[in-house]
Amino acid sequence: MRHDRLTTDLTPPNSPMTSSTNAPSNSAAFVTACFSIQADADPGVMPRVLELFAKRGLIPSRWHSDLEKTAGSTPTLTIDLQVSGLNHQQINHVAASMRSMVSVINVLACEKLYA
């Protein structure tokens, strides 16, 4: 089952990204969002992070997680993921949602732009 996503066109009318071809004019189509999440080692963190994308009908193109256990400290989980299909405001909103999750220590977000 496929759900269409509603996005706002953030491309200015005279931008080189706007064209009459079949290429999407929405700047979100040319952006890959990268997130790096550091959290306490809690089994519920990964499904809660994935849910933020699943409810938008998105599947991360890359997902890598590491569990770090060091003597004398609390184990930490680091998740690095990439996903396409979000615009700048949505990336910021998803990052803020991750930061508000229980067990999450730090979230970094950036965008990779393609010409």
Secondary structure, DSSP 8 states (H G I E B T S, - for coil): ----------S-TT-TT--SSSS---GGGGEEEEEEEEEES-TTHHHHHHHHHHTTT---SEEEEEEE--TTS--EEEEEEEEES--HHHHHHHHHHHHTSTTEEEEEEEEEE--
